[in-house]
Amino acid sequence: MTLFKVMHISDLHCGKDPDVANFKSFYDSCPNTGQIGGFFRSLRHGVRQTTYNLEIGKKVARFLVEHSADQSLLIISGDLAASGIEDDLKVALAFIEGTPRSTQMFFVTSDVTPTIAVAELPVLIVPGNHDRFQDNYGKSGGTYFDAIFRVYWGDPNPSIRHRVIEDPATEVKLGFVSADFCLSSDSDATKPIHINRFGQGKVYQPVLDGLATRTTHLRKKYDGIGIVWVIHFPPCATDNEDPALELLDRSKVMSAAAANDIKLILAGHIHRPVLVQQQNVTVACAGTAAAYMSAEGYWIHKLEIAVENSAAFLAGRKNFAWNLEHLDFVLQSE
């Protein structure tokens, strides 16, 4: 058995205008935080999607850099940006590759936005529903993400990406295959469409077929490789789930995972850390890393993934939550 260490975050919600909340975020978080500034900032900026907590984003970047030495990969499972508008996506791109401001301020850019570039850590991403919004009204089907993140996503397949890492001592390989199940059109959401189009995804058969095909290709190319799937939307029921955040036809993903001997799927979207075991498949959802006024806190996850007998499975997960008393991310019990 070979162990790989990777970090997993999700739902950064980077944006040109930080610390902005939409009405839902304000409503969900108000009883817990009493913060209303972000909501009024959103009114001042006009209609906006929830962006990120800038100070938390900086702390996330610093943590990832300082803990990167023994990690093989960073996985960001969607909603890198608040929207698929160019200005928001560029802030999200800077999180990965923006030039650090100085040696001392290695976790921020000259624009004082967070960056992890100095870590030189390989990154695997997948777009989330926010990354596909064409505008601040949340219209589905945006494609600007593909252009901005062309180095990291969708080339040559616009819906599938993979990354392979190797243990240098054993030469055992671990592959991650990510797939985009964001809505192609608002009309693909269930009724009431004007609400559900914002948060739902859909399992399109060509994308699912591409996920299975890429998995087969990697297994043929690399003998004994373990494979993990990465998607934005949880492909199974979770506790206290909201139908407006559902991946439509999600059972198809779980069936395909079982058919392709996939033991682990990484996801995000629901903003809280959840582990679900179903059909011999573990679904590990990351909590939001930095979405402004999150009622679920802020989270970073360290994973240990084992490869044995050509299968990859979750051997351990450490969850770090933002702690106001310590002003740092603190290890929590699962």
N, C-alpha and C positions, 0 to 999 in steps of 0.2 A: 504494500500500500504506500502511495506517495501523497504527501500533503502539500497543498498550495495555499498560500495566504493572499487574499485579495480584500480590497475595501469596496463597500457598496453604499452609494447614496442615491437619493432620488428627489425629484420635485424641488429643485433649487428656485425656480421662478425668477431667474435673473431678468432685470428690466432696466431700461434707460432711466426711469423715474422710480427709485427705490422707495420702500416703506409706504406702499400704496395698497389699500385693501378694497375689494369690491364689497357690495352690500352683504353677500352671503358670509364672507370671511368676518366682516364686522359683527354680524348677527350671531355667528357661531362662537366667536371669541369674547364678545363683550362681557358675559357673565364672569369669565375667568380673568380677564386682563384689565378691563375698565379702560382700554385704550380706544380712543375715538379719533385721534389725529390722522391715522391712515385713511379712514373713511372720508374725512373732510378733504384730505389731500387728493383723494380720487375724484371728488366733486370738482376740485379746482382744476385738475388735469382733464376733466371730461370723463366720458365712459372709459373705464380701464379694467383690465384683468388684474387680479392680485399679483403684485410683484414680490420682491424679496426683502427680508429684513437685512439691510446693508451691514450692520454691525455683526449680526450672526453669520452672514455670508463670509465676512473676513475671518471670523473665528473658525468656520468650517475649513476655509483654505489653509489657515495656519495649522490646524490639526492634521489635515491630510498631508501637508508637506513634512511636518515634524514626525509623523508616524509612517512615512513612506519607505524607509530604508529596508525593511524586511518584507515589503509587499510587492507582489508581482504584477498587479493590475488594479486600476480603479474602474468600477462599473457605475455608470450613471443611467438609471433606468427610467428616463423620460422626464418631461417638463423641465428641461434645462432653462427655458425662457418662459416669461409670462405670456408671450404671444409669439406668433410666427412673423411678426413685423421685423423688418431689418434692424432697427435700432435696438430692440430687445435681444434679438439673436446675436448681435455683435457683442453685447455685454456677456452673454453666455459663452460665446467662443473665447472671449478674453479670460474667462474663468479657467479655461484649459491651457491657453497658450499666450496670454497677455504678458508683456515684458514687465518684470518686477520693478517697482519704483526705485528701490535701493537695496543694498545688502542688508540693512537693518529692517527695512519694510519689504521683505521678500514675498509677502503674501498679498500685496496690493499692487495695482498698476499705477501709472502716472495720473490716471483719472480717479484713483482711489477706489477702484472696484476690485473685488477679490480675484486672485489668480493662484494657480498651483503649478505654474510653468517650471519653477525652479526645481521641483521634485523630479522632473523628467520621468514621470511615471506613465507607462502605457495606459491608454484610456479606451474603453469600449462604451459606446452610447447607443441609445435607441430614442426616437422621438416620442413625446407624449402628446396628449390632446392639445395642450396649450401651445406646443411647438408648431402645431398644424393650423392654428387659428390664422385666418387671412387678415383679420382686423380686430379691433378692440371689442367688436360685437360678437366675437367668437364664431365667425363663419368657418365651417370646416373645409378641409381640402387644400390648405396652404402648402406650397412647395418651396418656399424660400429657404427653409431649413436645409434642403438638399444642396443648395448652392453655397450657403454659408459654411456648412459642416461637411463639404465635399471630401475633405481629407479623412473624415471619420465615419461617414455614413453614405450608404446607397450607391456605391460604384462597384460593379456595373448595375447591380439589381437595386432599384429604388426602394425596395421594401425589406431587404435582408442584408445583414452584415455579420462577419465573424472575426474572431481574433483567437490565435493559438499561442499559448505560453508553454514553456518547457522547463522541467526541473533539470538543471545542469548536471547534477550528480547522477541521476538515473536515466536521463533522456526521455522520461515519461512526459506525455503531452496532455494538456487540458485545453479544450476548445469551448468557446462561448459563441453561440449563434443567436443573434438578436433579430426580431421581426416587428414590423410596424403594423399594428392593428387599429390605428386611428381612423376615424370616420372619413371616408372619401367625399361624402356629401351629407348635408344636414338631413336630407330626406331619409337617410338610412337609420336614423335614430327612431326609437319607439315614441308613441304619443304619451304625453304632450311634447311634440318635437321642439317647440320653442324653449323648453326647459332641458330636455334630455340630450339635445345635440351638444351641449357644452361638455358633458362629462362621460358620455358613453363611447365605447369602441365597438368594433365589429370584426368577427373572424371571417375575413374574405378567403375563399377557398384557394385562389392562386397564391396568396401570401402563405397560407398554411402549407400548401404543397411545396413552396419554395423553402420553407423552414425544414421540412423533412428531407428535401433533396439536398440541401446544403449539409445537413447532418450526415447523410449517406456518403456524400462526396468526401467529407473530412475523414470519415472512418475508413474509406478506401485508400485515402492518401497517407494516413498516419496510423500505423498498426498499434492497437492498444489504447488509442486516444479515448479519454473521457469527454463527454459533451454535456454542457449546461445550456439551457435556453434562457433568453432574457427578453422580456416584453414589458410594456408599461402597465397594462391592466392585469389585475389578478384574474387568472383563468378558472377561478373556483369561488364558491361562497366563502365569505369571511364574516366575522362577528359584527353585528350592528351595521350590516351593509346597506348602502343606499342604491335603489334601482337606477337612479340618475347617473351613477358611476359604473354601471355594469358593462362588462364585455359581452356583447350579444353573441350568442352561439358559443359560449365559452367552453362548453363540454367537449366541443370538437378538439380544442387544444389539449385537454386532459387525455382524451382518447388517442390522439396522435402521439402524445408523450409516452403513453403506455406502449403503443405499437412500436415506437422507435427506441424503447428502453432508456428513456430519459428519466432520471431520478430527481432532478432538481431544476426548478424554474425560479428565476429572480424577477421581481416585479416591484411596483411602487404604487402611485396614483391615489391610494386611499389615505395617505399622509400619516399613517400610524404603523408601527412595526408589528407584523403578524406572521406567524408560522402556521401553515395548514398542511396536514398530511392527508392525501387522498389518492386512491388507486396506486399505492406505492410510489407516489410522486410527492416531494416536498415543495411547497410554494412558499418562498421567503420574500415577504413584502418589506421594503424599507420605509421608515417614516420620512416625512418631509425634512429636508436638510435646512431650508431657510425661508419657506413661504411665509409672508408677512402675517402676523397675528394668528399663527397656527394654534388651534385649540388643542392639538395633539403633542405640542412640544417640538423640539428639533433633534434630529437623530443622525448619527453616523454608525455604520456597521462594519465590523471586521469579521470576515468569514474564513473558515478553514474548510477547504474542499478536498476530499480524498478521491483518488483515482485508483481503482482496483478492478482487475478482470474486465477492462474496457468500459467500466461504468464510473460515473462521477456522482458523488453524493455529499450532502452537507455533514461534515464531521463536527462542526462547532460554529457558533455565532456569538460574538460579543457586541452588545448594543450600548452605544455611548449617547447619553442624553444631555442636552444643555442644562446646566445647573446655575441658577442665578446667584446662589450663595458662593460658589467657587469660581464663577465667571469662566467656566470651562466645560468641556464635554466630559461627563463622568460615567464610568462603567455601571450598567444596570444589570440586574438579574433578568434572565429571559422570561 
